[in-house]
């Protein structure tokens, strides 16, 4: 499974860069892509970042793979819940 580590603050600009990185990983992975997003350092997620994560999970699932948010910080979990994206939080982190 390929791994990407998020910065403490994921702004709209860094969210766009994250999308480009995810796209390149999807293309390199081929069928059934598996990507782990390490979120332990996250203190803030912009709405754009949440949208990127949701779109990436949808693409991974469509291609028969998975996108996993690993070790989300409490602040990351709060951001996702506030923005209505708690579906990104795994059961072990909830």
C-alpha positions in Angstrom: 0.0 0.0 0.0 1.4 3.4 -0.9 1.7 6.0 1.8 1.3 9.8 1.9 2.0 11.9 5.0 -0.1 15.0 5.5 1.4 18.3 6.9 0.0 19.9 10.0 -2.0 22.4 8.0 -3.6 21.3 4.7 -4.6 24.5 2.9 -6.4 24.9 -0.4 -3.0 25.2 -2.2 -1.5 22.1 -0.5 -4.8 20.3 -1.2 -4.3 20.8 -4.9 -0.8 19.5 -4.6 -2.1 16.5 -2.7 -4.6 15.8 -5.5 -1.8 15.8 -8.1 0.2 13.4 -5.9 -2.8 11.1 -5.4 -3.5 11.1 -9.1 0.1 10.1 -9.9 -0.1 7.3 -7.3 -3.4 6.1 -8.7 -1.9 6.0 -12.2 1.2 4.1 -11.0 -0.9 1.7 -8.9 -3.1 0.5 -11.8 -6.0 -1.7 -10.8 -7.0 -2.0 -7.1 -4.9 1.0 -5.8 -4.2 1.0 -2.1 -3.2 4.3 -0.6 -2.7 5.2 3.1 -2.9 8.8 4.1 -1.0 9.4 7.4 -2.8 12.1 9.3 -1.2 12.0 12.7 0.4 15.5 12.3 -2.8 17.2 11.0 -4.0 20.2 13.0 -6.2 21.8 10.3 -7.9 20.6 7.1 -9.3 23.1 4.6 -12.6 22.3 2.9 -10.6 21.8 -0.3 -8.5 19.2 1.5 -11.6 17.3 2.7 -13.0 17.4 -0.8 -9.8 16.0 -2.2 -9.8 13.1 0.3 -13.4 12.3 -0.5 -12.8 12.3 -4.2 -9.7 10.2 -3.8 -11.5 7.6 -1.7 -14.3 7.5 -4.4 -11.7 6.9 -7.1 -9.9 4.2 -5.2 -13.2 2.4 -4.5 -14.3 2.7 -8.1 -11.0 1.1 -9.2 -11.4 -1.7 -6.7 -8.9 -0.4 -4.2 -9.0 1.6 -0.9 -7.9 4.9 0.6 -7.2 4.7 4.3 -6.8 7.6 6.7 -4.2 6.4 9.2 -3.7 7.7 12.7 -5.8 10.8 12.4 -5.1 13.4 15.1 -8.0 14.6 17.3 -7.9 17.9 15.4 -8.2 16.0 12.1 -11.1 14.0 13.4 -12.8 17.2 14.6 -12.3 18.9 11.2 -13.8 15.9 9.4 -16.8 15.7 11.7 -17.5 19.4 11.5 -17.4 19.3 7.7 -19.7 16.2 7.5 -16.9 13.9 6.3 -16.7 11.6 9.2 -17.1 8.7 6.8 -13.3 9.1 6.2 -12.6 8.2 9.8 -11.9 4.5 10.3 -13.8 2.7 13.0 -10.6 2.2 15.0 -10.0 6.0 15.1 -13.6 7.0 15.8 
